[in-house]
Amino acid sequence: MRSDRNAPRGVIHILELDSALLRGNLLGDPTERQVPVYLPAGHDGAGLPLLVDLVGFTSGGPAHLNWKNFGENLPERLDRLIAAGELPPVAVAFPDCFTRLGGNQYVNSAALGPWEDILIREVVPLIEDRFACGGPGRRGLFGKSSGGYGALVNAMRHADFWAAAACHSGDMAFELCYLPDMPATLRALAKKDGSVETFITDFEAGPKWSGGDLHILMSLAMCASYDPDPAAFCGVRLPVDTETCEVIAKRWANWLQWDPVIMAESRGAELKKLKALWIDCGTQDQYNLVYGARRLHRGLTGLGVDHVYEEFPDNHSSIDYRLDRSLPFLARALA
């Protein structure tokens, strides 16, 4: 629902991507993907900064265009902010990066696909060639939860390509946000004779998907993201002993290489290249992410990496209102 009915409406253009990089992927995911792009009213895109929206787990970029009760969808939010003069005109893309395992961490994975490369080598060139927006020093990422993680990690790893990032309640401090889910994951698999394949295929059969099962699927997706085994079903390899839930040191070490708190220790020089870095988290985040955010903030401060860090009195859910603060920050830095 539009909160400002007088704000000029931007236009959504639907681009079609047939990803060469996804061909033959382990999960059998489709290569054809929609890439909706928002352009502000009266703009053809030429010369505008480009922001790419990375959505959270169980969603896809086009979902952020949906009608929303008692609130704005993202294009309506952009219309309002631009009309109020709070947000410089900006192009915003909503790529479909959904996977068979329910979501994406937006990193290159032998199981889920080379999503870092897809964003850089396929999605962004498709948009920039069509609208003449973005370009070096004028590209940014933003997202919440898994999307916030993806925005942060891609900026860390590709600061010569991405110039700005906003991470809202992103996954970090893996021992706090992922390991606590492993006992429930093992119990769910035990009901399926310990079989990841049976759990996933039974889940896919539906006809109803519980929140608990979605959470187990997310844990399996994390396994396939951070330490995939291409020989295993959907690439899923657990980081714990299936009988005792003890951490397997070699497996867990592979996960930790993807923990932003740890990654930042060796990527300070890259992060200093960014024009803008935004990190925030709710103080009541139910996935313990605020503690990781505090660790990251402390580490970045020690490294001398310029960034904005904010905490707010809320949990992990329904926090799109935080975009009113981060999007103008990114757009001004890139404009």
C-alpha positions in Angstrom: 0.0 0.0 0.0 1.4 3.4 -1.0 1.9 5.7 2.1 2.4 8.7 -0.3 -0.2 8.5 -3.0 1.2 11.7 -4.6 4.7 10.3 -5.1 5.4 9.7 -8.9 5.5 6.1 -9.7 8.6 4.5 -10.9 8.6 1.8 -13.7 9.5 -1.8 -13.3 11.2 -3.4 -16.3 11.4 -7.2 -16.4 14.7 -8.4 -18.0 15.2 -12.1 -18.8 18.5 -13.8 -18.1 19.4 -17.3 -19.4 22.4 -18.0 -17.2 25.3 -19.8 -18.9 26.9 -20.2 -15.5 24.0 -22.1 -14.1 23.9 -24.7 -16.9 24.3 -28.2 -15.6 24.1 -27.1 -11.9 24.0 -29.8 -9.3 20.5 -28.9 -8.0 18.9 -28.9 -11.4 17.7 -25.3 -10.9 16.4 -23.4 -13.9 18.8 -21.2 -15.9 16.1 -18.8 -17.0 15.8 -16.0 -14.4 13.8 -12.8 -14.2 15.7 -9.6 -13.3 13.1 -6.9 -12.5 14.7 -3.4 -12.5 13.1 -0.3 -10.9 13.7 3.0 -12.6 12.4 6.3 -11.0 9.6 8.2 -12.7 10.9 10.1 -15.7 14.2 8.3 -15.9 15.5 6.0 -18.6 18.3 4.8 -16.3 21.2 6.4 -18.0 23.8 7.7 -15.5 22.0 6.4 -12.4 23.7 4.5 -9.7 22.7 0.8 -9.5 21.7 -1.0 -6.3 21.1 -4.8 -6.3 18.6 -6.2 -3.8 19.6 -9.6 -2.3 16.6 -11.1 -0.6 16.6 -13.4 2.5 16.2 -17.1 2.7 13.0 -18.7 1.1 12.5 -15.7 -1.1 13.4 -14.4 -4.5 14.0 -10.8 -5.7 10.7 -10.5 -7.6 8.9 -11.1 -4.3 9.8 -7.6 -3.2 7.5 -6.2 -5.9 4.4 -7.8 -4.3 1.5 -5.9 -2.9 2.0 -5.5 0.9 -0.7 -5.1 3.5 -0.2 -2.3 6.1 3.1 -1.3 4.5 5.0 -0.6 1.3 6.6 -2.9 -1.1 10.1 -1.9 -2.1 9.2 0.1 -5.3 6.6 2.1 -3.3 9.3 2.8 -0.7 11.7 4.0 -3.3 9.0 6.2 -4.9 8.3 7.8 -1.5 11.9 8.4 -0.6 12.8 9.8 -4.0 9.7 12.1 -4.0 10.6 13.4 -0.5 14.2 14.2 -1.6 15.6 11.8 0.8 16.9 9.3 -1.8 18.8 10.4 -4.9 17.3 8.8 -8.1 18.7 5.3 -8.4 18.1 2.1 -10.4 17.4 -0.9 -8.2 17.5 -4.6 -9.4 15.6 -7.5 -7.9 17.3 -10.7 -9.4 15.7 -14.1 -8.9 18.4 -16.1 -7.2 16.1 -18.8 -5.6 17.4 -22.4 -5.4 16.0 -25.9 -4.9 17.2 -25.7 -1.3 15.1 -22.7 -0.6 17.5 -19.8 -0.9 21.0 -18.5 -1.4 24.0 -17.1 0.4 25.2 -15.5 -2.8 28.6 -17.2 -2.8 30.2 -19.5 -5.3 29.2 -23.0 -4.3 29.8 -26.4 -6.1 26.3 -27.3 -5.0 24.1 -24.2 -5.2 25.9 -22.6 -8.1 28.5 -19.8 -8.7 26.3 -17.0 -7.5 29.1 -14.4 -6.9 30.1 -14.9 -10.6 26.5 -14.8 -11.8 25.9 -11.4 -10.2 29.1 -9.9 -11.5 29.4 -11.6 -14.9 25.7 -11.9 -15.9 23.2 -10.0 -13.9 24.9 -6.6 -13.6 26.2 -6.6 -17.3 22.6 -7.4 -18.4 21.2 -4.4 -16.5 24.0 -2.0 -17.3 23.9 -2.8 -21.0 20.2 -2.2 -21.1 19.9 1.0 -19.1 23.4 2.5 -19.1 23.3 2.8 -15.3 25.8 1.7 -12.7 29.4 1.2 -13.8 32.7 1.3 -11.8 32.3 3.1 -8.5 28.5 3.3 -8.9 27.3 -0.2 -7.9 26.0 -1.3 -4.5 24.3 -4.2 -2.8 21.9 -4.4 0.0 19.9 -7.1 1.8 18.6 -8.6 5.0 19.5 -11.9 6.7 21.0 -14.2 4.0 20.7 -11.2 1.7 22.6 -9.0 4.1 25.2 -11.7 4.4 25.5 -11.8 0.6 25.8 -8.1 0.3 28.6 -7.9 2.9 30.6 -10.9 1.7 30.4 -9.9 -2.0 31.6 -6.4 -1.0 34.4 -7.9 1.0 35.5 -10.2 -1.8 34.9 -7.9 -4.8 35.5 -4.3 -3.6 36.9 -3.5 -7.1 33.4 -4.3 -8.5 31.0 -3.3 -5.8 31.5 0.1 -4.3 28.9 0.0 -1.4 27.0 -2.4 0.7 24.3 -2.5 3.3 23.9 -5.6 5.6 20.8 -5.7 7.7 20.8 -8.5 10.3 23.2 -10.6 8.2 24.5 -14.1 9.1 27.7 -13.9 11.1 29.4 -15.5 14.2 28.5 -18.9 12.8 28.9 -20.7 16.1 26.0 -18.6 17.5 23.7 -18.6 14.5 24.2 -22.0 12.9 25.5 -24.5 15.4 22.5 -24.2 17.7 20.3 -25.5 14.9 22.3 -28.7 14.4 20.6 -30.8 17.1 17.1 -30.1 15.6 18.5 -30.9 12.1 19.8 -34.3 13.3 16.5 -35.1 15.0 14.6 -34.2 11.8 17.0 -36.4 9.7 16.7 -39.2 12.2 12.9 -39.4 11.4 13.9 -40.0 7.7 16.4 -42.8 8.6 19.2 -40.2 8.6 18.8 -39.5 4.9 19.2 -36.0 3.6 17.7 -37.2 0.3 14.6 -38.5 1.9 14.1 -35.3 3.9 14.5 -33.1 0.9 12.3 -35.2 -1.5 9.6 -35.6 1.2 9.7 -31.9 1.8 9.4 -31.2 -1.9 6.3 -33.5 -2.2 4.4 -31.1 0.2 1.5 -30.4 0.1 2.2 -28.2 3.2 5.5 -26.8 4.4 5.9 -26.1 8.1 8.1 -23.4 9.5 10.1 -26.1 11.3 10.8 -28.0 8.1 11.8 -24.8 6.4 14.3 -24.1 9.1 15.8 -27.6 8.7 16.0 -27.0 4.9 17.8 -23.8 5.6 20.4 -25.6 7.7 21.0 -28.1 4.9 21.3 -25.2 2.4 24.0 -23.7 4.6 25.9 -27.0 4.5 25.7 -26.9 0.7 26.8 -23.3 0.6 29.9 -23.3 2.9 31.2 -26.9 2.6 29.5 -28.6 -0.3 30.2 -32.2 -1.3 29.4 -32.5 -5.0 29.1 -36.3 -4.6 26.4 -36.0 -1.9 22.7 -35.5 -2.6 22.2 -31.8 -3.3 25.8 -31.3 -2.2 24.8 -31.5 1.5 27.6 -32.5 3.9 27.0 -31.9 7.7 29.6 -30.3 9.9 28.7 -32.4 12.9 28.8 -36.1 13.8 25.3 -37.5 13.1 25.2 -39.5 16.3 26.8 -37.2 18.9 26.4 -33.8 17.2 30.1 -33.1 17.9 31.6 -30.6 15.6 33.9 -32.2 12.9 36.9 -29.8 13.0 37.8 -30.1 9.3 34.3 -29.6 8.1 33.7 -26.7 10.5 36.9 -25.0 9.5 35.5 -24.8 5.9 32.4 -23.1 7.3 34.4 -20.5 9.3 36.3 -19.4 6.2 32.9 -17.8 5.2 32.1 -16.2 8.5 32.2 -12.4 8.0 33.7 -11.8 11.4 36.7 -14.0 10.5 36.8 -12.9 6.9 37.1 -9.2 7.9 40.4 -9.9 9.7 42.2 -10.4 6.4 40.1 -8.1 4.2 40.5 -4.7 5.8 42.4 -3.3 2.8 39.6 -4.4 0.5 36.9 -3.0 2.7 38.7 0.4 2.9 38.1 0.7 -0.9 34.3 0.9 -0.4 32.6 4.2 -0.6 29.9 3.2 1.9 29.4 0.3 4.3 26.3 0.0 6.4 25.7 -2.7 9.1 22.8 -2.9 11.5 21.0 -5.5 13.6 18.1 -5.6 16.1 19.0 -6.0 19.8 16.4 -8.7 20.1 17.4 -10.7 17.0 16.2 -14.3 17.7 19.1 -15.8 15.7 21.7 -14.2 17.9 23.0 -12.1 15.0 23.5 -9.0 17.1 26.4 -10.5 18.8 28.1 -11.3 15.6 27.3 -7.8 14.3 29.0 -6.3 17.5 32.0 -8.4 16.9 32.3 -7.3 13.3 31.8 -3.7 14.2 34.6 -4.0 16.8 36.9 -5.7 14.3 36.2 -3.1 11.5 36.8 -0.3 13.9 40.1 -1.8 14.9 41.1 -2.1 11.3 40.2 1.5 10.6 37.4 0.6 8.1 35.0 3.4 7.8 31.4 2.2 8.3 28.1 3.0 9.8 26.9 0.6 12.6 23.5 0.8 14.2 21.5 -1.3 16.6 17.7 -0.9 16.9 15.1 -2.2 19.4 13.6 -5.0 17.4 14.1 -8.6 16.3 14.8 -10.3 13.0 11.4 -10.1 11.4 9.6 -7.3 9.4 12.4 -4.8 9.5 12.1 -3.4 6.0 11.6 0.1 7.6 15.4 0.1 8.2 15.8 0.6 4.4 14.7 4.2 4.9 18.1 4.8 6.5 20.4 2.6 4.5 19.3 3.2 1.0 19.8 7.0 1.0 23.2 6.4 2.6 24.2 4.0 -0.2 22.7 6.1 -3.0 24.3 9.4 -1.9 27.7 7.7 -1.7 27.3 6.3 -5.3 25.6 9.4 -6.8 
